[in-house]
């Protein structure tokens, strides 16, 4: 059965599958059916059934067979303008199945409370290796992500988990971008559009691209890692990293919205 999954899914993503004593294990990278989240790289595995019997599955993040590279094409201190430019780039490659995800750093207890209320459908996650193994009473386990609606009114005990990230993943285009940009304040954040499709440009000898067709708007920072705080906002266009074609493709894409590549690429 593992071989069947590899054969059936290989054209849709980078797949690994293996059978073990305790069940079938699948790994999928950037696959439309199983779904790699735009942020955090969490793989979701669909249930498998063999002869009417469910198999135990576990997720596994594979090493990608291809990588993206993101080129900066616009920078401004005006986040409304940055969002408009990013959306023009998104519109050039948008598909019915395209999605948007958002994420931001949350450094204080006060901001956890503010963003919990402003983004009630979001999730909070702790990446602090020194966070409590057992959460305090009334506090969900933030090391495994917790929905904003499960956070209590008294957030004092979340101090031990700081800094947190707040995120909403894989949402419909146009559903969250404006509100998120308006409420996120000064914190480093990103809005990331995925599952786009860049058309081919035969006159430039450029092939179309779907797997790595993405757009990122970095708010208050200059790095995809959200670790380079800035007073400006940056639009990145993603393409496949392949010899010199990545730069040429990004250059052509930027031209379609009246922009140009303005800096060094950022790698995943």
C-alpha atoms as a printed R data frame, in Angstrom:
    type eleno elety resid chain resno       x      y       z
1   ATOM     1    CA   UNK     A     1   0.000  0.000   0.000
2   ATOM     2    CA   UNK     A     2   2.905  2.358   0.695
3   ATOM     3    CA   UNK     A     3   4.105  1.896  -2.859
4   ATOM     4    CA   UNK     A     4   0.607  2.687  -4.166
5   ATOM     5    CA   UNK     A     5   0.494  5.970  -2.258
6   ATOM     6    CA   UNK     A     6   3.891  6.974  -3.636
7   ATOM     7    CA   UNK     A     7   2.830  6.182  -7.179
8   ATOM     8    CA   UNK     A     8  -0.519  7.962  -6.900
9   ATOM     9    CA   UNK     A     9   0.730 11.105  -5.135
10  ATOM    10    CA   UNK     A    10   4.194 11.591  -6.554
11  ATOM    11    CA   UNK     A    11   2.971 14.049  -9.169
12  ATOM    12    CA   UNK     A    12   1.322 16.265  -6.542
13  ATOM    13    CA   UNK     A    13   4.111 16.648  -4.008
14  ATOM    14    CA   UNK     A    14   7.285 15.118  -2.617
15  ATOM    15    CA   UNK     A    15   6.082 11.922  -0.993
16  ATOM    16    CA   UNK     A    16   7.645  9.281   1.167
17  ATOM    17    CA   UNK     A    17   5.809  6.257   2.505
18  ATOM    18    CA   UNK     A    18   6.882  3.203   4.367
19  ATOM    19    CA   UNK     A    19   5.244  0.298   6.100
20  ATOM    20    CA   UNK     A    20   6.143 -0.613   9.635
21  ATOM    21    CA   UNK     A    21   5.244 -3.023  12.380
22  ATOM    22    CA   UNK     A    22   2.696 -0.568  13.771
23  ATOM    23    CA   UNK     A    23   1.123  0.724  10.579
24  ATOM    24    CA   UNK     A    24   1.666  2.819   7.484
25  ATOM    25    CA   UNK     A    25   3.655  6.036   7.734
26  ATOM    26    CA   UNK     A    26   3.363  8.744   5.113
27  ATOM    27    CA   UNK     A    27   5.335 11.910   4.583
28  ATOM    28    CA   UNK     A    28   4.058 14.631   2.281
29  ATOM    29    CA   UNK     A    29   5.641 17.958   1.397
30  ATOM    30    CA   UNK     A    30   3.571 20.728  -0.152
31  ATOM    31    CA   UNK     A    31   0.769 18.430  -1.196
32  ATOM    32    CA   UNK     A    32  -2.618 19.787  -2.111
33  ATOM    33    CA   UNK     A    33  -4.553 16.812  -0.744
34  ATOM    34    CA   UNK     A    34  -2.716 16.212   2.516
35  ATOM    35    CA   UNK     A    35  -1.884 19.865   2.959
36  ATOM    36    CA   UNK     A    36   1.345 21.388   4.186
37  ATOM    37    CA   UNK     A    37   0.476 24.444   6.232
38  ATOM    38    CA   UNK     A    38   1.882 27.678   4.965
39  ATOM    39    CA   UNK     A    39   3.426 28.466   8.306
40  ATOM    40    CA   UNK     A    40   5.013 26.076  10.710
41  ATOM    41    CA   UNK     A    41   5.299 23.268   8.152
42  ATOM    42    CA   UNK     A    42   2.772 21.005   9.833
43  ATOM    43    CA   UNK     A    43   1.775 18.025   7.718
44  ATOM    44    CA   UNK     A    44  -1.779 16.704   7.921
45  ATOM    45    CA   UNK     A    45  -2.301 13.087   6.855
46  ATOM    46    CA   UNK     A    46  -5.545 11.806   5.411
47  ATOM    47    CA   UNK     A    47  -6.903  8.543   6.876
48  ATOM    48    CA   UNK     A    48  -5.965  5.395   5.011
49  ATOM    49    CA   UNK     A    49  -8.010  2.227   4.803
50  ATOM    50    CA   UNK     A    50  -6.876 -1.178   3.611
51  ATOM    51    CA   UNK     A    51  -9.425 -3.955   3.181
52  ATOM    52    CA   UNK     A    52 -11.926 -1.938   5.176
53  ATOM    53    CA   UNK     A    53  -9.549 -1.639   8.148
54  ATOM    54    CA   UNK     A    54  -8.176  1.723   9.259
55  ATOM    55    CA   UNK     A    55  -4.401  1.926   9.510
56  ATOM    56    CA   UNK     A    56  -2.530  3.853  12.148
57  ATOM    57    CA   UNK     A    57  -0.869  6.859  10.591
58  ATOM    58    CA   UNK     A    58   1.578  9.358  11.848
59  ATOM    59    CA   UNK     A    59   2.798 12.537  10.198
60  ATOM    60    CA   UNK     A    60   6.317 13.100   9.015
61  ATOM    61    CA   UNK     A    61   7.908 16.143   7.446
62  ATOM    62    CA   UNK     A    62   9.903 15.135   4.421
63  ATOM    63    CA   UNK     A    63  12.960 16.837   3.076
64  ATOM    64    CA   UNK     A    64  11.857 18.835   0.039
65  ATOM    65    CA   UNK     A    65  13.070 17.883  -3.405
66  ATOM    66    CA   UNK     A    66  12.832 21.511  -4.470
67  ATOM    67    CA   UNK     A    67  12.996 24.789  -2.606
68  ATOM    68    CA   UNK     A    68  11.552 28.221  -2.956
69  ATOM    69    CA   UNK     A    69  13.367 31.518  -2.925
70  ATOM    70    CA   UNK     A    70  11.684 34.836  -2.120
71  ATOM    71    CA   UNK     A    71  12.721 38.116  -3.750
72  ATOM    72    CA   UNK     A    72  11.847 41.532  -2.276
73  ATOM    73    CA   UNK     A    73   9.929 43.655  -4.762
74  ATOM    74    CA   UNK     A    74   8.478 46.507  -2.684
75  ATOM    75    CA   UNK     A    75   9.225 48.259   0.621
76  ATOM    76    CA   UNK     A    76   7.252 51.046   2.304
77  ATOM    77    CA   UNK     A    77   6.471 52.432   5.787
78  ATOM    78    CA   UNK     A    78   2.759 52.476   4.810
79  ATOM    79    CA   UNK     A    79   1.228 49.087   5.643
80  ATOM    80    CA   UNK     A    80  -1.979 49.860   3.720
81  ATOM    81    CA   UNK     A    81   0.066 50.519   0.582
82  ATOM    82    CA   UNK     A    82   2.182 47.430   1.201
83  ATOM    83    CA   UNK     A    83  -0.960 45.316   1.472
84  ATOM    84    CA   UNK     A    84  -2.350 46.756  -1.774
85  ATOM    85    CA   UNK     A    85   0.868 45.986  -3.660
86  ATOM    86    CA   UNK     A    86   1.019 42.457  -2.229
87  ATOM    87    CA   UNK     A    87  -2.575 41.850  -3.265
88  ATOM    88    CA   UNK     A    88  -1.843 42.952  -6.817
89  ATOM    89    CA   UNK     A    89   0.874 40.326  -6.972
90  ATOM    90    CA   UNK     A    90  -1.444 37.727  -5.443
91  ATOM    91    CA   UNK     A    91  -4.190 38.572  -7.956
92  ATOM    92    CA   UNK     A    92  -1.781 37.788 -10.800
93  ATOM    93    CA   UNK     A    93  -1.560 34.156  -9.657
94  ATOM    94    CA   UNK     A    94  -4.709 33.584  -7.586
95  ATOM    95    CA   UNK     A    95  -6.628 30.328  -8.023
96  ATOM    96    CA   UNK     A    96  -9.960 29.130  -6.559
97  ATOM    97    CA   UNK     A    97  -8.020 26.996  -4.068
98  ATOM    98    CA   UNK     A    98  -5.476 29.655  -3.029
99  ATOM    99    CA   UNK     A    99  -5.123 30.336   0.709
100 ATOM   100    CA   UNK     A   100  -3.746 32.923   3.082
101 ATOM   101    CA   UNK     A   101  -2.078 32.439   6.471
102 ATOM   102    CA   UNK     A   102  -0.945 34.972   9.047
103 ATOM   103    CA   UNK     A   103   1.475 34.889  11.954
104 ATOM   104    CA   UNK     A   104   2.973 37.360  14.416
105 ATOM   105    CA   UNK     A   105   5.167 37.415  17.474
106 ATOM   106    CA   UNK     A   106   3.499 38.278  20.787
107 ATOM   107    CA   UNK     A   107   6.018 39.442  23.412
108 ATOM   108    CA   UNK     A   108   3.941 40.369  26.487
109 ATOM   109    CA   UNK     A   109   1.015 39.130  28.544
110 ATOM   110    CA   UNK     A   110  -0.891 42.337  27.818
111 ATOM   111    CA   UNK     A   111  -0.530 41.772  24.089
112 ATOM   112    CA   UNK     A   112  -1.625 38.141  24.413
113 ATOM   113    CA   UNK     A   113  -4.868 39.416  25.916
114 ATOM   114    CA   UNK     A   114  -5.341 42.147  23.333
115 ATOM   115    CA   UNK     A   115  -4.751 39.860  20.365
116 ATOM   116    CA   UNK     A   116  -6.813 37.043  21.893
117 ATOM   117    CA   UNK     A   117  -9.766 39.417  21.870
118 ATOM   118    CA   UNK     A   118  -8.969 41.002  18.498
119 ATOM   119    CA   UNK     A   119  -8.361 37.643  16.763
120 ATOM   120    CA   UNK     A   120 -10.770 35.183  18.429
121 ATOM   121    CA   UNK     A   121 -10.301 32.524  15.735
122 ATOM   122    CA   UNK     A   122  -6.511 32.515  16.037
123 ATOM   123    CA   UNK     A   123  -4.186 30.020  17.703
124 ATOM   124    CA   UNK     A   124  -1.384 30.746  20.156
125 ATOM   125    CA   UNK     A   125   1.834 28.732  20.208
126 ATOM   126    CA   UNK     A   126   4.905 28.709  22.452
127 ATOM   127    CA   UNK     A   127   8.337 27.940  20.960
128 ATOM   128    CA   UNK     A   128  10.180 28.602  24.237
129 ATOM   129    CA   UNK     A   129  12.208 25.510  25.122
130 ATOM   130    CA   UNK     A   130  12.106 26.511  28.792
131 ATOM   131    CA   UNK     A   131   8.305 26.602  28.944
132 ATOM   132    CA   UNK     A   132   6.555 24.513  31.627
133 ATOM   133    CA   UNK     A   133   6.107 20.851  30.764
134 ATOM   134    CA   UNK     A   134   2.837 20.780  32.689
135 ATOM   135    CA   UNK     A   135   0.693 23.897  32.174
136 ATOM   136    CA   UNK     A   136  -0.580 25.818  35.218
137 ATOM   137    CA   UNK     A   137  -4.242 25.292  36.176
138 ATOM   138    CA   UNK     A   138  -6.587 26.991  33.739
139 ATOM   139    CA   UNK     A   139  -3.917 27.474  31.058
140 ATOM   140    CA   UNK     A   140  -4.009 25.245  27.940
141 ATOM   141    CA   UNK     A   141  -0.811 23.570  26.791
142 ATOM   142    CA   UNK     A   142   0.614 26.346  24.647
143 ATOM   143    CA   UNK     A   143   3.546 24.216  23.532
144 ATOM   144    CA   UNK     A   144   1.071 22.287  21.358
145 ATOM   145    CA   UNK     A   145  -0.872 25.377  20.184
146 ATOM   146    CA   UNK     A   146  -4.142 26.435  21.719
147 ATOM   147    CA   UNK     A   147  -7.120 28.294  20.271
148 ATOM   148    CA   UNK     A   148  -7.585 31.864  21.447
149 ATOM   149    CA   UNK     A   149 -11.043 30.988  22.776
150 ATOM   150    CA   UNK     A   150  -9.482 28.590  25.303
151 ATOM   151    CA   UNK     A   151  -7.300 31.241  26.909
152 ATOM   152    CA   UNK     A   152  -8.635 32.361  30.301
153 ATOM   153    CA   UNK     A   153  -9.502 35.890  31.348
154 ATOM   154    CA   UNK     A   154  -6.556 35.946  33.760
155 ATOM   155    CA   UNK     A   155  -3.439 35.472  31.633
156 ATOM   156    CA   UNK     A   156  -0.791 36.034  34.307
157 ATOM   157    CA   UNK     A   157   0.413 32.432  34.096
158 ATOM   158    CA   UNK     A   158   1.143 32.727  30.376
159 ATOM   159    CA   UNK     A   159   4.233 34.751  31.330
160 ATOM   160    CA   UNK     A   160   6.279 31.542  31.503
161 ATOM   161    CA   UNK     A   161   5.452 30.776  27.868
162 ATOM   162    CA   UNK     A   162   6.519 34.090  26.351
163 ATOM   163    CA   UNK     A   163   7.187 34.968  23.654
164 ATOM   164    CA   UNK     A   164   4.207 33.408  21.883
165 ATOM   165    CA   UNK     A   165   3.174 33.433  18.261
166 ATOM   166    CA   UNK     A   166  -0.387 34.049  17.132
167 ATOM   167    CA   UNK     A   167  -1.487 32.571  13.818
168 ATOM   168    CA   UNK     A   168  -4.362 31.655  11.550
169 ATOM   169    CA   UNK     A   169  -3.551 29.186   8.797
170 ATOM   170    CA   UNK     A   170  -4.979 28.264   5.414
171 ATOM   171    CA   UNK     A   171  -7.853 30.740   5.250
172 ATOM   172    CA   UNK     A   172  -9.759 31.893   2.123
173 ATOM   173    CA   UNK     A   173  -8.234 34.815   0.242
174 ATOM   174    CA   UNK     A   174  -9.560 38.152   1.468
175 ATOM   175    CA   UNK     A   175 -10.945 36.778   4.734
176 ATOM   176    CA   UNK     A   176  -8.380 37.928   7.293
177 ATOM   177    CA   UNK     A   177  -5.732 40.167   5.734
178 ATOM   178    CA   UNK     A   178  -7.212 43.608   6.427
179 ATOM   179    CA   UNK     A   179  -8.225 42.899  10.007
180 ATOM   180    CA   UNK     A   180  -4.923 41.222  10.854
181 ATOM   181    CA   UNK     A   181  -2.859 44.082   9.435
182 ATOM   182    CA   UNK     A   182  -4.994 46.593  11.329
183 ATOM   183    CA   UNK     A   183  -4.710 44.972  14.770
184 ATOM   184    CA   UNK     A   184  -1.202 43.523  14.798
185 ATOM   185    CA   UNK     A   185   0.401 46.769  15.924
186 ATOM   186    CA   UNK     A   186   4.207 47.096  15.968
187 ATOM   187    CA   UNK     A   187   4.992 43.384  16.184
188 ATOM   188    CA   UNK     A   188   6.951 41.541  13.468
189 ATOM   189    CA   UNK     A   189   4.361 39.646  11.443
190 ATOM   190    CA   UNK     A   190   3.672 38.095   8.086
191 ATOM   191    CA   UNK     A   191   0.777 37.574   5.723
192 ATOM   192    CA   UNK     A   192   1.504 34.648   3.434
193 ATOM   193    CA   UNK     A   193  -0.489 33.713   0.334
194 ATOM   194    CA   UNK     A   194   0.035 30.180  -0.977
195 ATOM   195    CA   UNK     A   195  -1.251 27.777  -3.630
196 ATOM   196    CA   UNK     A   196  -0.999 30.428  -6.322
197 ATOM   197    CA   UNK     A   197   0.021 29.698  -9.911
198 ATOM   198    CA   UNK     A   198   2.488 31.763 -11.917
199 ATOM   199    CA   UNK     A   199   1.872 31.660 -15.683
200 ATOM   200    CA   UNK     A   200   4.594 30.850 -18.146
201 ATOM   201    CA   UNK     A   201   6.398 33.581 -20.054
202 ATOM   202    CA   UNK     A   202   7.608 32.025 -23.320
203 ATOM   203    CA   UNK     A   203   9.101 35.315 -24.491
204 ATOM   204    CA   UNK     A   204  11.448 35.166 -21.467
205 ATOM   205    CA   UNK     A   205  11.945 31.400 -21.704
206 ATOM   206    CA   UNK     A   206  10.227 30.961 -18.325
207 ATOM   207    CA   UNK     A   207   8.035 27.993 -17.465
208 ATOM   208    CA   UNK     A   208   4.903 28.304 -15.327
209 ATOM   209    CA   UNK     A   209   5.134 27.553 -11.614
210 ATOM   210    CA   UNK     A   210   2.591 26.327  -9.064
211 ATOM   211    CA   UNK     A   211   4.428 24.552  -6.265
212 ATOM   212    CA   UNK     A   212   6.462 27.580  -5.222
213 ATOM   213    CA   UNK     A   213   4.098 30.334  -6.371
214 ATOM   214    CA   UNK     A   214   3.605 32.357  -3.190
215 ATOM   215    CA   UNK     A   215   3.601 35.945  -1.924
216 ATOM   216    CA   UNK     A   216   4.618 37.153   1.530
217 ATOM   217    CA   UNK     A   217   4.036 40.522   3.147
218 ATOM   218    CA   UNK     A   218   6.381 41.091   6.077
219 ATOM   219    CA   UNK     A   219   5.028 43.651   8.518
220 ATOM   220    CA   UNK     A   220   7.454 45.564  10.737
221 ATOM   221    CA   UNK     A   221  10.350 43.332   9.742
222 ATOM   222    CA   UNK     A   222  12.740 42.408   6.936
223 ATOM   223    CA   UNK     A   223  13.116 38.661   7.456
224 ATOM   224    CA   UNK     A   224  10.966 35.627   6.802
225 ATOM   225    CA   UNK     A   225  12.076 34.414  10.233
226 ATOM   226    CA   UNK     A   226  10.410 37.494  11.769
227 ATOM   227    CA   UNK     A   227  13.656 38.246  13.579
228 ATOM   228    CA   UNK     A   228  14.788 41.451  11.817
229 ATOM   229    CA   UNK     A   229  12.598 44.259  13.138
230 ATOM   230    CA   UNK     A   230  12.126 47.230  10.805
231 ATOM   231    CA   UNK     A   231  10.129 50.426  10.525
232 ATOM   232    CA   UNK     A   232   8.972 49.362   7.068
233 ATOM   233    CA   UNK     A   233   6.973 46.572   5.445
234 ATOM   234    CA   UNK     A   234   8.319 44.296   2.704
235 ATOM   235    CA   UNK     A   235   6.620 42.407  -0.140
236 ATOM   236    CA   UNK     A   236   8.315 39.180  -1.274
237 ATOM   237    CA   UNK     A   237   7.498 37.131  -4.355
238 ATOM   238    CA   UNK     A   238   8.342 33.416  -4.190
239 ATOM   239    CA   UNK     A   239   9.567 31.289  -7.073
240 ATOM   240    CA   UNK     A   240  11.379 27.999  -7.519
241 ATOM   241    CA   UNK     A   241  15.082 28.159  -6.749
242 ATOM   242    CA   UNK     A   242  16.786 26.794  -9.847
243 ATOM   243    CA   UNK     A   243  20.070 28.163 -11.171
244 ATOM   244    CA   UNK     A   244  19.460 31.723 -12.358
245 ATOM   245    CA   UNK     A   245  15.833 31.194 -13.321
246 ATOM   246    CA   UNK     A   246  14.568 32.245  -9.902
247 ATOM   247    CA   UNK     A   247  15.792 35.803 -10.261
248 ATOM   248    CA   UNK     A   248  14.616 36.078 -13.872
249 ATOM   249    CA   UNK     A   249  11.158 34.796 -12.949
250 ATOM   250    CA   UNK     A   250  10.867 37.115  -9.936
251 ATOM   251    CA   UNK     A   251  11.996 40.043 -12.074
252 ATOM   252    CA   UNK     A   252   9.324 39.293 -14.671
253 ATOM   253    CA   UNK     A   253   6.624 38.835 -12.024
254 ATOM   254    CA   UNK     A   254   7.498 42.150 -10.393
255 ATOM   255    CA   UNK     A   255   7.222 43.874 -13.756
256 ATOM   256    CA   UNK     A   256   3.624 42.667 -14.093
257 ATOM   257    CA   UNK     A   257   2.622 44.936 -11.193
258 ATOM   258    CA   UNK     A   258   4.965 47.811 -12.019
259 ATOM   259    CA   UNK     A   259   7.684 46.861  -9.531
260 ATOM   260    CA   UNK     A   260  11.197 45.396  -9.637
261 ATOM   261    CA   UNK     A   261  13.481 43.230  -7.528
262 ATOM   262    CA   UNK     A   262  14.994 45.545  -4.908
263 ATOM   263    CA   UNK     A   263  17.306 43.346  -2.855
264 ATOM   264    CA   UNK     A   264  18.886 40.021  -2.083
265 ATOM   265    CA   UNK     A   265  16.752 36.860  -2.071
266 ATOM   266    CA   UNK     A   266  15.583 35.204   1.132
267 ATOM   267    CA   UNK     A   267  15.768 31.423   1.349
268 ATOM   268    CA   UNK     A   268  13.521 29.071   3.287
